Amino acid sequence: MTTTQTKPIDLYYWPTPNGHKITIMLEELGVPYNLHFINIGKGDQFQPDFLAFSPNNKMPAIIDPEGPDGKPISVFESGAILLYLGRKFGKLYPQDERGRVEVEQWLMWQMAGFGPMLGQNHHFAIYAPEKLPYAIKRYRDETHRLYGVLEKQLAGKDYICGDYSIVDIACVGWARGWERQDIKAAEFPNVMAWIDRVSSRPAVAKALAITAPTPPSNLADDKEAQKVLFNQRAR
């Protein structure tokens, strides 16, 4: 695979923690890309053209016109996109097997836990029309546990796996929401210092500053968006 990019990568995106992963990665790599906004509150993710390359009806997704053998390739799921871009450009993803195992296990940790569990925290504590004490406690406790895991991993390190990598890119967008997750900064000083360290990187700051053409509504109050985003069944 090539290590340069002459044609822009098409990124299908909305400014969420998962969407931020890919804008951060592309800004860090310094490769050209085109943004295509997928307004998830309006149901853009269910359009047939998008489903053709993102069958789980979720963003982000990319189409790289210069994929393997110079032929276009599409990739969905944020973790898979980070791995693909890390391999292609040989950056932010170790070249040695031990380093890759370290990064991959923490990336899977983010994809399976430090993302879905924090999202459930948001859902039951902020968005759910019925506030269920058991559900709120369940996901706030799990969120707290995961922050504890991250706090220990960051002890004596600037970044999660030592060197800055796709793992930090995957985690920081979610961690920046710590206040709404009922997390107390004083309990996790390593995490808070890491958030500041990653957020101060120019590429990260630039990516996080990208806004949608139509500002996202307040999901807690937008009943129409809730109908699109929550309680979907197979179509």
RANOR-V320360 format. One record per residue. N is the residue number from 0. OMEGA is omega in whole degrees, 0 to 359 (NA if undefined). Layout:
N:OMEGA + N:OMEGA
This chain:
0:183 + 1:176 + 2:175 + 3:182 + 4:179 + 5:177 + 6:182 + 7:171 + 8:177 + 9:180 + 10:178 + 11:205 + 12:165 + 13:187 + 14:175 + 15:177 + 16:178 + 17:176 + 18:180 + 19:181 + 20:189 + 21:174 + 22:177 + 23:182 + 24:182 + 25:176 + 26:178 + 27:180 + 28:180 + 29:179 + 30:181 + 31:177 + 32:175 + 33:178 + 34:173 + 35:185 + 36:177 + 37:183 + 38:186 + 39:177 + 40:179 + 41:177 + 42:179 + 43:184 + 44:179 + 45:180 + 46:184 + 47:181 + 48:179 + 49:181 + 50:181 + 51:179 + 52:175 + 53:191 + 54:177 + 55:182 + 56:176 + 57:168 + 58:5 + 59:171 + 60:178 + 61:165 + 62:179 + 63:181 + 64:180 + 65:181 + 66:180 + 67:181 + 68:178 + 69:181 + 70:181 + 71:175 + 72:174 + 73:180 + 74:172 + 75:188 + 76:188 + 77:180 + 78:179 + 79:179 + 80:179 + 81:179 + 82:180 + 83:182 + 84:177 + 85:178 + 86:186 + 87:187 + 88:176 + 89:181 + 90:175 + 91:179 + 92:188 + 93:178 + 94:181 + 95:186 + 96:179 + 97:178 + 98:180 + 99:178 + 100:180 + 101:181 + 102:184 + 103:180 + 104:178 + 105:174 + 106:177 + 107:175 + 108:179 + 109:185 + 110:183 + 111:185 + 112:186 + 113:185 + 114:178 + 115:181 + 116:177 + 117:176 + 118:176 + 119:173 + 120:179 + 121:186 + 122:187 + 123:182 + 124:188 + 125:191 + 126:186 + 127:180 + 128:177 + 129:181 + 130:183 + 131:184 + 132:181 + 133:181 + 134:179 + 135:180 + 136:181 + 137:186 + 138:173 + 139:177 + 140:180 + 141:175 + 142:180 + 143:179 + 144:181 + 145:175 + 146:177 + 147:176 + 148:180 + 149:179 + 150:180 + 151:181 + 152:182 + 153:180 + 154:179 + 155:181 + 156:172 + 157:183 + 158:193 + 159:179 + 160:180 + 161:175 + 162:177 + 163:186 + 164:178 + 165:178 + 166:178 + 167:179 + 168:181 + 169:188 + 170:193 + 171:180 + 172:177 + 173:183 + 174:180 + 175:178 + 176:188 + 177:183 + 178:180 + 179:179 + 180:179 + 181:177 + 182:178 + 183:185 + 184:184 + 185:181 + 186:188 + 187:184 + 188:179 + 189:180 + 190:182 + 191:178 + 192:178 + 193:178 + 194:179 + 195:183 + 196:181 + 197:183 + 198:182 + 199:176 + 200:183 + 201:181 + 202:179 + 203:180 + 204:180 + 205:180 + 206:182 + 207:181 + 208:180 + 209:180 + 210:178 + 211:179 + 212:173 + 213:183 + 214:178 + 215:177 + 216:174 + 217:187 + 218:180 + 219:183 + 220:186 + 221:184 + 222:180 + 223:177 + 224:178 + 225:178 + 226:180 + 227:190 + 228:187 + 229:172 + 230:175 + 231:175 + 232:180 + 233:180 + 234:NA
